[in-house]
Amino acid sequence: MYERSVPIEYISKMRWCTSLGGNGEWDRKTLYDLEAWGGGSLAPVYEQDSPCKSTIYPQVRLEPLLKEKADTLAEGELRFGHELITLEQDDKGVIATVLERATQKTYQIRASYLVAADSGKTVGPIVGARLEGTPELLEMVTVYFKADLSGWIDDDRVSTFWFANPEGDTTAWGSGVLGKLGPTRFDRHSEEWMFHFSFKPNADGQYDADTLIPRIRELLKIPELDLELLGIGRWIVQGVLANRYRFGRVFLAGDAAHRHTPTTGLGLNSAVHDAQNLAWKLAMVLKGQAGDGLLDSFPDVPAIAEAGFKDLDVYAWQGVVVPAGTPKTIIDTLNTGLIKAIEHPDTQTRLRTAGMETLTSTPQAYAEKIKTESALWQPFIKELNIQLD
Ligand SMILES: Cc1cc2nc3c(=O)[nH]c(=O)nc-3n(C[C@H](O)[C@H](O)[C@H](O)COP(=O)(O)OP(=O)(O)OC[C@H]3O[C@@H](n4cnc5c(N)ncnc54)[C@H](O)[C@@H]3O)c2cc1C
């Protein structure tokens, strides 16, 4: 990964801006640069928090790399083009029926346990898993393309450009998000790029090249951009969680168990975490070093629900920071303005579309909420042996 991934200096910032091109009053304005991914002044903080250096490798390139590695670890055991059709289980093991697509022949595999990392397509419905939450938050399109954008980019450190321009719609992704794909350069000369954007759901003809390419030029405000289309991906941003992760001898992992927005939580990262968590526990049980009960420590969602959580929420706060001694009238005016901006119907539409809810509160009430929440989490934190400062 480190040999092939993006050097940290080229991903150390996220940028919010109006457009890359255009000559209007509001064009080509940087609204905000945020240090990210452990680059810049974040480096010592990340170093302290993790034994591994932070890095990014585009997902379309990572999957072949993972396959290559898996092939060397389990030579001949990876079976692409083989589809699990059904399964049965009893208290001794699982029998999976598999179809070899090339020959259309089926065969059976008997195993002690089965890990379903099929993004919920087959195994979940068979074992009766229920995915709870919001199945459709946003409809997204990702366009992969080749283009020379170096003439419109002035900072090699930006990994991701979030656009906010009037040509987009009011959703967070409506104006588009641009990311680098390399493969040999990850500065402004990156040869390939991806552009994510959302549409109003169910509009006709929106996913073909004839619609998407002019739309990218329009959102970037570069009408003359010479662009070679490499591929189009269509995906739904979801917010769902399986009612359980364990069904007897079957475990759900990755997207089969949880699908969430890329903002604040990353699907692949958490899928890898599930695999890591399950792998060492299964190894110990299969080697006779631990009992089957160890596997119950794989996240058990109903236990969390029973502890009083209806949903998994993420709280963030938005406030105004002013210098000490600022007169109260100014603080009150800023506060009223901020609340007005948050309560504006456009802001509310954007937040709701992204699955968020606003609570306006006082510092005292907020502190109280944090106290109650953290008391609820204490048993889990203790059980997982995590220390919170
Ligand atoms: C455009 C886009 C960008 C993303 N960017 C990021 C990112 O930057 N960072 C991040 O962390 N996450 C990202 N994600 C999310 C990430 O892709 C997923 O969370 C992750 O791939 C989940 O891995 P998984 O192995 O659980 O499922 P998948 O990657 O969906 O793999 C499931 C596999 O199971 C196979 N399968 C399905 N049914 C069967 C069956 N019956 N028999 C045999 N095989 C079967 C499928 O063919 C597939 O290969 C992104 C997602 C999208 C769509």
The ligand as an SDF file (V2000), in Angstrom:
LIG
                    3D

 53 58  0  0  0  0  0  0  0  0999 V2000
  -18.3930    5.3660   -5.3260 C   0  0  0  0  0  0  0  0  0  0  0  0
  -18.0460    4.8040   -3.9760 C   0  0  0  0  0  0  0  0  0  0  0  0
  -16.9630    5.3380   -3.2970 C   0  0  0  0  0  0  0  0  0  0  0  0
  -16.6070    4.8280   -2.0510 C   0  0  0  0  0  0  0  0  0  0  0  0
  -15.5140    5.3640   -1.4430 N   0  0  0  0  0  0  0  0  0  0  0  0
  -15.1110    4.8730   -0.2490 C   0  0  0  0  0  0  0  0  0  0  0  0
  -13.9500    5.3940    0.3870 C   0  0  0  0  0  0  0  0  0  0  0  0
  -13.3170    6.3300   -0.1030 O   0  0  0  0  0  0  0  0  0  0  0  0
  -13.5580    4.8340    1.5530 N   0  0  0  0  0  0  0  0  0  0  0  0
  -14.2500    3.8140    2.1280 C   0  0  0  0  0  0  0  0  0  0  0  0
  -13.8360    3.3550    3.1980 O   0  0  0  0  0  0  0  0  0  0  0  0
  -15.3800    3.3120    1.5590 N   0  0  0  0  0  0  0  0  0  0  0  0
  -15.8210    3.8120    0.3820 C   0  0  0  0  0  0  0  0  0  0  0  0
  -16.9490    3.2920   -0.2180 N   0  0  0  0  0  0  0  0  0  0  0  0
  -17.7030    2.2090    0.4440 C   0  0  0  0  0  0  0  0  0  0  0  0
  -17.0600    0.8450    0.1470 C   0  0  0  0  0  0  0  0  0  0  0  0
  -16.9890    0.6310   -1.2370 O   0  0  0  0  0  0  0  0  0  0  0  0
  -17.8710   -0.2940    0.7580 C   0  0  0  0  0  0  0  0  0  0  0  0
  -18.2190    0.0140    2.0940 O   0  0  0  0  0  0  0  0  0  0  0  0
  -17.0430   -1.5810    0.7350 C   0  0  0  0  0  0  0  0  0  0  0  0
  -16.7350   -1.9470   -0.5940 O   0  0  0  0  0  0  0  0  0  0  0  0
  -17.7950   -2.7230    1.4220 C   0  0  0  0  0  0  0  0  0  0  0  0
  -17.0460   -3.9070    1.2660 O   0  0  0  0  0  0  0  0  0  0  0  0
  -17.7540   -5.3060    1.3190 P   0  0  0  0  0  0  0  0  0  0  0  0
  -16.6460   -6.3120    1.0940 O   0  0  0  0  0  0  0  0  0  0  0  0
  -18.5760   -5.4170    2.5350 O   0  0  0  0  0  0  0  0  0  0  0  0
  -18.7790   -5.3150    0.0950 O   0  0  0  0  0  0  0  0  0  0  0  0
  -18.4730   -5.2100   -1.4690 P   0  0  0  0  0  0  0  0  0  0  0  0
  -17.2390   -4.4430   -1.7550 O   0  0  0  0  0  0  0  0  0  0  0  0
  -19.7650   -4.7630   -2.0930 O   0  0  0  0  0  0  0  0  0  0  0  0
  -18.1710   -6.7090   -1.9090 O   0  0  0  0  0  0  0  0  0  0  0  0
  -19.1880   -7.6920   -1.9090 C   0  0  0  0  0  0  0  0  0  0  0  0
  -18.7380   -8.7870   -2.8410 C   0  0  0  0  0  0  0  0  0  0  0  0
  -19.5840   -9.9110   -2.6610 O   0  0  0  0  0  0  0  0  0  0  0  0
  -19.8830  -10.4370   -3.9470 C   0  0  0  0  0  0  0  0  0  0  0  0
  -21.1530  -11.1940   -3.8390 N   0  0  0  0  0  0  0  0  0  0  0  0
  -22.4140  -10.6900   -3.6640 C   0  0  0  0  0  0  0  0  0  0  0  0
  -23.3010  -11.6980   -3.5920 N   0  0  0  0  0  0  0  0  0  0  0  0
  -22.5830  -12.8570   -3.7310 C   0  0  0  0  0  0  0  0  0  0  0  0
  -22.9300  -14.2440   -3.7580 C   0  0  0  0  0  0  0  0  0  0  0  0
  -24.1850  -14.6600   -3.6190 N   0  0  0  0  0  0  0  0  0  0  0  0
  -21.9420  -15.1540   -3.9310 N   0  0  0  0  0  0  0  0  0  0  0  0
  -20.6260  -14.7710   -4.0710 C   0  0  0  0  0  0  0  0  0  0  0  0
  -20.2450  -13.4790   -4.0540 N   0  0  0  0  0  0  0  0  0  0  0  0
  -21.2070  -12.5360   -3.8950 C   0  0  0  0  0  0  0  0  0  0  0  0
  -19.9660   -9.2170   -4.8560 C   0  0  0  0  0  0  0  0  0  0  0  0
  -19.7880   -9.5960   -6.2100 O   0  0  0  0  0  0  0  0  0  0  0  0
  -18.8100   -8.3930   -4.3310 C   0  0  0  0  0  0  0  0  0  0  0  0
  -17.5980   -8.7320   -4.9390 O   0  0  0  0  0  0  0  0  0  0  0  0
  -17.3580    3.7760   -1.4680 C   0  0  0  0  0  0  0  0  0  0  0  0
  -18.4540    3.2500   -2.1440 C   0  0  0  0  0  0  0  0  0  0  0  0
  -18.8060    3.7610   -3.3910 C   0  0  0  0  0  0  0  0  0  0  0  0
  -20.0000    3.1880   -4.1040 C   0  0  0  0  0  0  0  0  0  0  0  0
  1  2  1  0
  2  3  1  0
  2 52  2  0
  3  4  2  0
  4  5  1  0
  4 50  1  0
  5  6  2  0
  6  7  1  0
  6 13  1  0
  7  8  2  0
  7  9  1  0
  9 10  1  0
 10 11  2  0
 10 12  1  0
 12 13  2  0
 13 14  1  0
 14 15  1  0
 14 50  1  0
 15 16  1  0
 16 17  1  0
 16 18  1  0
 18 19  1  0
 18 20  1  0
 20 21  1  0
 20 22  1  0
 22 23  1  0
 23 24  1  0
 24 25  2  0
 24 26  1  0
 24 27  1  0
 27 28  1  0
 28 29  2  0
 28 30  1  0
 28 31  1  0
 31 32  1  0
 32 33  1  0
 33 34  1  0
 33 48  1  0
 34 35  1  0
 35 36  1  0
 35 46  1  0
 36 37  1  0
 36 45  1  0
 37 38  2  0
 38 39  1  0
 39 40  1  0
 39 45  2  0
 40 41  1  0
 40 42  2  0
 42 43  1  0
 43 44  2  0
 44 45  1  0
 46 47  1  0
 46 48  1  0
 48 49  1  0
 50 51  2  0
 51 52  1  0
 52 53  1  0
M  END
$$$$
